[in-house]
C-alpha cells in the first residue's frame, strides 16, 4: 500500500490497533521511513509503545534476536532467509506471527512460545529444519493457538515439546478443553501417554500424526 513512497518518513500504529500483520512489500523502497530499533530488528509503533510490530530483521546475517517485551505482532517474512539465526527470545506478549515469518531460518534450534500467542499464519516456520526444541508454559493456551497450516507450527519438523522446561512425555489435557487442535500436537516424537478430559467433544484430523512414541 505504501511501497515506493520515497518521502514517507513516519508511521504511527495506534495503541488500540487490531492490526495483525504487515505484508512483505508494504514499505518497499520507502528509504526515508524511520523505524524504531532493538536487538537486531526494526519496529513500528507509537509514542507510548514504539515496538508494537516487529517489521523486519536488520539483515539476513543476524545470529540472535531478543524481541522487545512490548511487541504484539511479528510481521510477514520478518526473519525470512535469516540463515544464521540460531536463537530468538519471544519474551511475553506476542499475539500473532505472520506468514513466512521464519521461512528458511535453517539453523534456528529452539523457541519458547508465550501464553499470549493466538495466531500463527501460513508456513511461518517452513524451512526451520533444525528446530528441535519447543517450549510452552500452558497446555490449554498452546491448544488454543490458531495455526494456519502444518508448517505454521514449530513442531513441523519433529521437534520435542517441553512443558515448563520438562520434556512432555505424559500429555494431560485439562478439563474444560472441548476440541483438540491437530496442528498444535502433531509431529512430536516423545509423547508416551495421552489423557483426555471428560469435556472433550472432538479431535481434529491428524491430531497426533507422526507421534510414534504413544503407547497408551
PEVENPE-V477030 format. One record per helix or strand. SS is the DSSP state (2 for helix, 1 for strand). FROM is the first residue (numbers start at 1). LEN is the number of residues. If there is no record, write none. Layout:
BEGIN
{{SS/FROM/LEN} {SS/FROM/LEN}}
END
This chain:
BEGIN
{{1/12/1} {1/36/3} {1/41/5} {1/53/5} {1/64/3} {1/73/2} {1/87/3} {1/96/2} {1/110/3} {1/119/2} {1/133/4} {2/139/5} {1/146/2} {2/150/3} {1/160/4} {1/166/2} {1/170/3} {1/179/2} {2/182/4} {1/193/3} {1/202/2}}
END
